[in-house]
Amino acid sequence: MFDLQEYGFTQAELSLDAAGISTDLTGGDIIPGRVTEIRRELYKVVCQYGEVPAVLKGSFYHAAEAREDFPAVGDFVVIKYNGNGNSGITEVLKRRSKFSRTDFSGHQAEYVKHIQEQVVAANFDYVFIISSLNYDFNPARIARYLTATRRSGGLPVVVLTKADLCEDFSGQIAAIREMAEAVPVIALSSKTGYGIDELRPFLEPAKTIVFLGSSGVGKSSLLNSLAGETVMDVKAIREDDSKGRHTTSHRQLFKLASGALVIDTPGMRELGLWDAGEAIGIAFGSVEELISRCRFSNCTHKNEPGCAVLAALNEGSLSPVQWKNYLAQKRETLFVENRSEYFKSRREFHKSIAKKVRNKRDEGFNGE
């Protein structure tokens, strides 16, 4: 009998009770499991019988427009077990944490009712925000990942890779620590092993870590280093700009020798902040407190008298970098909200045109 508790199952038992499913794991066709891999419509789910292939039951598709609980890697699910083929996923259990991004659905975005939430990973304890110390180092991007992580329910850890390629990276660490405040910042090299031991306190049995970072930052190399073997292929980056090709093409959960679980995700250079208002308030609480002290409630923070933000910038208590990151993330959140409204108004416009065309056509028929 496979021990699902090694995959963090004990942290989902209350959800199972609510679903009316027995938590004794003693057989039966309807059993709990955890999603470990997704490739298009085919899932892999670890359960008491081991890792089994699974597909979604039809109820997921019949209510596709209303549901937001399509399974993600890391989800605890209820399956109807089939020992001779694909098991069926019947329900996604309540998530204790999730990482989401906005999904504009490419060229089909104008046909959806609203900008959709795309869940990248679920039920994790830590988020390793991974950035390399080469030319790809981008504090603004790290700030955006930090904001999204605070919203997710996971605890962020900033991991700066490829330390072997830098003679002195103290400046980069100082910049991130100033921005991230109490968040751990760890510089390491998967090639030489430098700094790897600093990650050990987070690699506890049954704890889940999700890796986030753009392509070429060394997520696969770090995963291989932590696993002690090659579990992911590593592709070389371009030397001229340090850009990488995507190594991970799908999301997958790995179990390390320590018992910790790692969810690797495809590189995401652009991260749409989903429902980030609350997270921005947490990440930039001191900035929003300054804004509340401005003399005018509609202060633009450009040249108004009594602007607390300008005063803080002038005296150095608010760094220009922090202010810039705050404004950038507020703009992105507004963009997401406005784009949703744009698509909604566009659909209404096309509906009104279609209605007028139908009325004209009907009038023509009546006239004959």
C-alpha positions as CSV (number, residue, x, y, z in Angstrom):
1,M,0.0,0.0,0.0
2,F,1.5,3.3,-1.1
3,D,1.7,6.0,1.7
4,L,0.1,9.1,0.3
5,Q,1.0,11.0,3.4
6,E,4.5,11.3,2.0
7,Y,3.0,13.5,-0.6
8,G,1.5,15.9,2.0
9,F,-1.8,14.2,2.2
10,T,-2.2,14.9,5.9
11,Q,-2.6,18.6,5.2
12,A,-5.7,17.9,3.1
13,E,-7.6,15.6,5.4
14,L,-10.1,18.2,6.5
15,S,-11.0,18.9,2.9
16,L,-11.6,15.2,2.4
17,D,-13.9,15.1,5.4
18,A,-15.9,17.9,3.9
19,A,-16.2,16.0,0.6
20,G,-17.5,13.0,2.5
21,I,-14.5,10.8,1.5
22,S,-13.0,8.4,4.0
23,T,-9.4,9.4,5.1
24,D,-8.3,5.9,6.1
25,L,-7.0,5.1,2.6
26,T,-8.2,1.5,2.9
27,G,-9.3,0.7,-0.6
28,G,-12.5,1.3,-2.6
29,D,-13.0,2.7,-6.1
30,I,-13.4,6.3,-4.9
31,I,-10.1,7.4,-3.4
32,P,-7.9,10.5,-2.9
33,G,-4.8,11.3,-4.8
34,R,-2.4,14.1,-5.7
35,V,-1.7,15.4,-9.3
36,T,2.0,15.0,-10.1
37,E,2.0,15.8,-13.8
38,I,-0.1,17.3,-16.6
39,R,0.4,16.7,-20.3
40,R,-2.4,18.2,-22.3
41,E,-5.6,16.2,-21.3
42,L,-3.7,13.4,-19.6
43,Y,-2.9,13.6,-15.9
44,K,-0.7,11.5,-13.6
45,V,-2.1,11.1,-10.0
46,V,-0.3,9.5,-7.1
47,C,-2.6,7.5,-4.9
48,Q,-2.6,4.5,-2.6
49,Y,-1.9,2.3,-5.6
50,G,1.1,4.3,-6.8
51,E,1.2,6.8,-9.7
52,V,-1.7,6.2,-12.2
53,P,-2.8,7.8,-15.4
54,A,-6.0,9.8,-15.2
55,V,-8.4,12.0,-17.2
56,L,-11.1,14.5,-16.2
57,K,-14.6,13.2,-15.9
58,G,-17.2,14.8,-18.2
59,S,-18.6,17.0,-15.5
60,F,-15.6,19.3,-15.7
61,Y,-16.2,20.1,-19.4
62,H,-20.0,20.4,-19.1
63,A,-19.5,23.3,-16.6
64,A,-16.3,24.7,-18.2
65,E,-17.5,28.3,-18.2
66,A,-18.5,28.3,-14.5
67,R,-15.7,26.3,-13.0
68,E,-12.4,27.6,-11.7
69,D,-11.2,24.3,-10.2
70,F,-9.6,22.4,-13.1
71,P,-6.8,20.4,-11.6
72,A,-3.3,21.8,-11.4
73,V,0.0,20.1,-10.4
74,G,0.0,19.7,-6.7
75,D,-3.8,19.5,-6.3
76,F,-5.4,16.9,-4.1
77,V,-8.2,15.3,-6.0
78,V,-10.8,12.5,-5.7
79,I,-10.5,9.8,-8.4
80,K,-12.5,6.8,-9.5
81,Y,-9.7,4.3,-9.6
82,N,-9.3,2.1,-12.6
83,G,-6.6,-0.5,-12.4
84,N,-6.8,-1.4,-16.1
85,G,-6.7,2.0,-17.7
86,N,-7.2,5.7,-17.0
87,S,-8.7,6.6,-13.7
88,G,-11.2,9.4,-13.6
89,I,-10.7,12.7,-11.7
90,T,-14.1,13.5,-10.2
91,E,-13.3,16.4,-7.9
92,V,-10.6,18.9,-6.9
93,L,-10.3,19.4,-3.2
94,K,-10.0,22.7,-1.5
95,R,-6.6,24.3,-2.0
96,R,-4.6,25.7,0.9
97,S,-2.3,27.7,-1.5
98,K,-2.2,28.3,-5.2
99,F,-0.1,30.3,-7.6
100,S,-2.1,31.9,-10.4
101,R,-1.4,34.0,-13.4
102,T,-3.7,35.8,-15.9
103,D,-4.5,33.9,-19.0
104,F,-5.3,36.1,-22.0
105,S,-5.8,32.9,-24.1
106,G,-3.8,34.4,-27.0
107,H,-5.8,35.4,-30.0
108,Q,-9.0,33.9,-28.5
109,A,-9.0,36.3,-25.6
110,E,-11.9,38.4,-27.0
111,Y,-14.2,35.4,-27.0
112,V,-14.0,34.6,-23.3
113,K,-16.3,36.1,-20.8
114,H,-13.5,37.5,-18.7
115,I,-9.8,37.2,-18.3
116,Q,-9.3,33.8,-16.9
117,E,-7.3,32.6,-13.9
118,Q,-4.7,30.0,-14.8
119,V,-3.6,28.1,-11.8
120,V,0.1,27.1,-12.2
121,A,0.6,25.1,-9.0
122,A,-1.3,24.3,-5.8
123,N,-0.9,23.2,-2.2
124,F,2.7,24.3,-1.7
125,D,4.6,25.6,1.3
126,Y,7.4,27.5,-0.3
127,V,8.0,29.4,-3.5
128,F,11.6,29.5,-4.7
129,I,11.8,32.6,-6.9
130,I,14.7,31.8,-9.1
131,S,16.8,34.4,-11.0
132,S,20.3,34.1,-12.3
133,L,23.1,36.5,-11.5
134,N,24.1,36.9,-15.1
135,Y,22.6,39.3,-17.6
136,D,19.1,38.0,-16.9
137,F,19.2,39.5,-13.4
138,N,16.0,41.7,-13.2
139,P,14.9,43.1,-9.8
140,A,11.6,44.4,-11.2
141,R,10.7,40.9,-12.3
142,I,11.6,39.5,-8.9
143,A,9.4,42.1,-7.3
144,R,6.5,41.0,-9.4
145,Y,7.1,37.3,-8.4
146,L,7.2,38.4,-4.8
147,T,3.9,40.1,-5.0
148,A,2.2,37.1,-6.7
149,T,3.8,34.8,-4.1
150,R,2.4,36.7,-1.2
151,R,-1.0,36.4,-2.7
152,S,-0.6,32.7,-3.3
153,G,-0.4,31.6,0.3
154,G,3.2,30.2,0.0
155,L,6.3,31.6,1.7
156,P,8.8,33.2,-0.8
157,V,12.5,32.5,-0.9
158,V,14.6,34.4,-3.5
159,V,17.2,32.1,-5.0
160,L,20.0,33.7,-7.1
161,T,21.7,31.1,-9.3
162,K,25.0,30.9,-11.3
163,A,27.1,32.5,-8.6
164,D,30.1,30.8,-10.2
165,L,29.8,33.3,-13.1
166,C,30.1,36.4,-10.9
167,E,33.3,37.6,-9.1
168,D,31.2,39.8,-6.9
169,F,27.5,39.6,-6.4
170,S,27.2,41.5,-3.2
171,G,25.5,44.4,-4.9
172,Q,22.8,42.2,-6.4
173,I,22.1,40.6,-3.0
174,A,21.9,43.9,-1.3
175,A,19.4,45.3,-3.9
176,I,17.1,42.3,-3.5
177,R,17.3,42.3,0.3
178,E,16.4,46.0,0.4
179,M,13.4,45.2,-1.8
180,A,12.3,41.9,-0.3
181,E,12.9,43.0,3.3
182,A,12.5,39.8,5.5
183,V,12.4,37.3,2.7
184,P,15.4,34.9,2.6
185,V,17.8,35.7,-0.3
186,I,20.2,32.9,-1.1
187,A,23.0,33.0,-3.8
188,L,24.2,29.6,-5.0
189,S,25.8,27.7,-7.8
190,S,24.4,24.4,-9.0
191,K,27.7,23.7,-10.8
192,T,30.0,24.1,-7.8
193,G,27.6,23.4,-5.0
194,Y,28.2,26.8,-3.4
195,G,25.2,27.9,-1.3
196,I,23.2,24.7,-1.8
197,D,23.2,23.9,1.9
198,E,21.4,27.1,2.7
199,L,18.3,25.6,1.0
200,R,18.3,22.5,3.3
201,P,16.0,23.9,6.0
202,F,13.2,24.3,3.4
203,L,13.6,20.7,2.1
204,E,11.6,18.9,4.8
205,P,9.7,15.7,4.2
206,A,6.2,16.1,2.7
207,K,6.8,19.9,2.3
208,T,6.2,21.2,-1.2
209,I,8.3,23.8,-3.0
210,V,7.3,25.4,-6.3
211,F,10.1,26.7,-8.7
212,L,9.3,30.0,-10.5
213,G,11.5,31.8,-12.9
214,S,12.0,32.6,-16.5
215,S,13.8,30.3,-18.9
216,G,17.6,30.0,-18.7
217,V,17.9,30.9,-14.9
218,G,18.9,27.4,-13.9
219,K,15.7,25.8,-12.5
220,S,16.5,22.4,-14.0
221,S,20.1,22.5,-12.9
222,L,19.1,23.3,-9.4
223,L,16.5,20.6,-9.4
224,N,19.1,18.1,-10.6
225,S,21.5,19.2,-7.9
226,L,18.9,18.9,-5.1
227,A,17.8,15.5,-6.4
228,G,21.3,14.2,-6.7
229,E,20.6,12.9,-10.2
230,T,19.5,14.1,-13.6
231,V,15.7,14.3,-13.5
232,M,15.5,17.2,-16.0
233,D,17.4,17.9,-19.1
234,V,19.5,21.1,-19.1
235,K,19.9,23.2,-22.2
236,A,22.6,25.7,-22.8
237,I,21.8,29.4,-22.9
238,R,23.0,31.9,-25.5
239,E,26.2,33.5,-24.4
240,D,25.5,37.0,-25.9
241,D,22.4,37.7,-23.9
242,S,22.1,34.9,-21.3
243,K,18.7,34.0,-22.7
244,G,17.6,30.4,-22.4
245,R,15.4,28.0,-24.2
246,H,12.5,26.4,-22.3
247,T,13.6,23.0,-20.8
248,T,10.4,22.3,-18.9
249,S,7.5,22.1,-21.3
250,H,4.9,20.9,-18.7
251,R,4.4,21.1,-15.0
252,Q,5.5,18.3,-12.9
253,L,6.0,17.3,-9.2
254,F,9.2,15.6,-8.2
255,K,10.0,13.8,-4.9
256,L,13.5,14.4,-3.6
257,A,15.6,12.0,-1.4
258,S,15.0,14.3,1.6
259,G,11.2,13.6,1.2
260,A,10.6,17.2,0.0
261,L,8.4,17.7,-3.1
262,V,9.3,20.1,-5.9
263,I,6.9,21.5,-8.6
264,D,8.8,22.7,-11.6
265,T,7.0,25.0,-14.0
266,P,7.7,26.2,-17.6
267,G,9.6,29.4,-17.6
268,M,7.3,32.5,-17.5
269,R,9.1,35.7,-18.4
270,E,5.8,37.7,-18.3
271,L,3.7,37.1,-15.2
272,G,0.2,38.5,-15.2
273,L,-0.7,39.4,-11.6
274,W,-4.0,37.7,-10.8
275,D,-6.2,39.4,-8.1
276,A,-3.1,41.1,-6.8
277,G,-4.6,44.1,-5.0
278,E,-4.3,42.5,-1.6
279,A,-0.8,41.2,-2.2
280,I,0.4,44.6,-3.4
281,G,-0.9,46.0,-0.1
282,I,1.1,43.5,1.8
283,A,4.3,43.9,-0.3
284,F,4.1,47.7,-0.3
285,G,2.4,48.4,2.9
286,S,4.8,51.2,3.9
287,V,4.2,52.9,0.5
288,E,0.4,52.8,0.8
289,E,0.7,54.1,4.3
290,L,2.7,57.1,2.9
291,I,0.0,57.6,0.3
292,S,-2.7,57.8,3.0
293,R,-0.8,60.7,4.6
294,C,-0.8,62.9,1.5
295,R,-2.7,66.2,1.9
296,F,-5.0,65.6,-1.1
297,S,-6.9,62.3,-1.6
298,N,-6.4,62.5,-5.4
299,C,-2.7,63.3,-5.1
300,T,-0.7,62.3,-8.2
301,H,2.6,62.4,-6.3
302,K,4.2,64.6,-8.9
303,N,4.2,68.2,-7.7
304,E,1.4,68.6,-5.1
305,P,2.1,70.4,-1.8
306,G,1.9,68.1,1.2
307,C,2.7,65.0,-0.8
308,A,4.1,62.4,1.7
309,V,5.5,60.3,-1.1
310,L,7.6,63.1,-2.6
311,A,8.8,64.0,0.9
312,A,9.9,60.5,1.6
313,L,11.7,60.2,-1.7
314,N,13.5,63.5,-1.1
315,E,14.6,62.5,2.4
316,G,15.6,59.0,1.4
317,S,13.1,57.0,3.5
318,L,11.5,55.7,0.3
319,S,13.8,54.4,-2.3
320,P,13.1,55.3,-6.0
321,V,13.3,51.6,-6.9
322,Q,10.6,50.6,-4.4
323,W,8.4,53.4,-5.7
324,K,9.0,52.4,-9.3
325,N,8.1,48.8,-8.6
326,Y,4.9,49.8,-6.8
327,L,3.7,52.0,-9.7
328,A,4.6,49.3,-12.2
329,Q,2.6,46.6,-10.4
330,K,-0.4,48.9,-9.8
331,R,-0.4,49.7,-13.6
332,E,-0.4,46.0,-14.4
333,T,-3.2,45.2,-12.1
334,L,-5.2,48.1,-13.6
335,F,-4.4,46.8,-17.1
336,V,-5.8,43.3,-16.2
337,E,-9.0,44.8,-14.8
338,N,-9.5,47.2,-17.7
339,R,-8.8,44.5,-20.3
340,S,-11.5,42.4,-18.8
341,E,-13.9,45.3,-19.1
342,Y,-12.7,46.0,-22.6
343,F,-13.6,42.5,-23.8
344,K,-16.9,42.7,-22.1
345,S,-17.9,46.0,-23.7
346,R,-16.6,44.7,-27.1
347,R,-18.8,41.7,-26.9
348,E,-21.8,43.8,-26.0
349,F,-21.1,46.1,-29.0
350,H,-21.0,43.2,-31.4
351,K,-24.2,41.8,-29.9
352,S,-25.9,45.1,-30.5
353,I,-24.7,45.2,-34.1
354,A,-25.9,41.7,-34.7
355,K,-29.3,42.5,-33.2
356,K,-29.7,45.6,-35.5
357,V,-28.8,43.4,-38.5
358,R,-31.4,40.8,-37.5
359,N,-34.0,43.5,-37.0
360,K,-33.3,45.0,-40.4
361,R,-33.5,41.6,-42.0
362,D,-36.8,40.9,-40.3
363,E,-38.2,44.2,-41.3
364,G,-37.3,43.4,-44.9
365,F,-39.1,40.1,-44.8
366,N,-42.2,41.7,-43.3
367,G,-42.2,44.4,-46.0
368,E,-42.3,41.7,-48.7
